[in-house]
Amino acid sequence: MSLPALALPGQLLGPSNSYTPGPGTHLHASSIYASLAGRPIITTPFKSSSVKPILTIPRLPSTSTSADHGPVSERVSNTNALPRVGDVVVGRVTRCMLKQVNLAVLVVYDGGDGGEGIVCADEVQGVVRREDVRATEKEKVVVGEGFRVGDLVRAVVISLGDQSNYYLTTAKNELGVIMAKSEDGNTMYPISWKEFKDPVAGETETRKVAKPF
């Protein structure tokens, strides 16, 4: 499989028999996933064919410059990304309430997330309402069990909403939380459609887990 131009936390990058996980990635169930948002880089140690290439994602500072390419924010996008109905977005949970969860939208994929995303230059707010969390048994949804403040969430825009928020949905298997930290502050990995596990403490926490691609 080819590497994405821009990887997001929790996104599948490739099998462990082809690459060695490096900084910015993690290994789970014989596959390598992104731990950070950024451009995947492949490095071959010592030009040796017997050693698997190392797959890394460097941490990108929010404000840095390059003599060749200018500011990082300009290299990612020269215009602000405004979501449209049907677009896939990735956002960070800023608030959880009984009937909805609020997101700060960080990245917009035009009509899907198979290509390169556009980072939002300005603040864009989204809301996942209780009835839009999942497709079945909507009346049994407990928002606080599916999301926590700080989670990264993959969602789809279903409505332009009101003047301040886009309406989003996570009611598909591939939508939901893609990256979460435990109460102890450790980055967790998904073990089922409704649980993440802390690799250090061994504890599990409930989430509306997005199925990895």
Salt bridges, closest charged atoms under 4 A:
ASP110 OD1 - ARG84 NH2 2.33
ASP113 OD2 - ARG154 NE 3.41
GLU116 OE2 - ARG39 NH2 3.48
GLU131 OE2 - ARG129 NE 3.90
ASP132 OD2 - ARG129 NE 3.00
GLU137 OE1 - ARG134 NH2 3.92
GLU137 OE2 - LYS140 NZ 3.46
ASP151 OD2 - ARG207 NE 2.67
GLU183 OE2 - ARG148 NH1 3.98
GLU205 OE1 - ARG148 NH1 3.55
GLU205 OE1 - ARG207 NH1 3.14
